[in-house]
């Protein structure tokens, strides 16, 4: 399995923000409405929307609209993909780049 360094790097940049990591942690329990997430931070709604958009663009989240509310949940497949990529980087493999 090859490592997509560019993709992993882009995703790591998105989650290098502590607030975004906290959002991911919050969503690890269950789907949440944006209003519930906003209550946990001292930020404006546009600021939270920006962070949510960044997380969604990086495929960490999926969203759905229900009336006026937007609900967010984690994209488990995308999270598994980055975890697998990091495992390939952090651990020696039979086809490891260090053996080239």
Secondary structure, DSSP 8 states (H G I E B T S, - for coil): ----HHHHHHHHHHTTSHHHHHHHHHHTTS-EEHHHHHTTSSS-HHHHHHHHHHHHHTTSEEEEEETTEEEEEE-HHHHHHHHHHHHHHHS--TT-GGG-
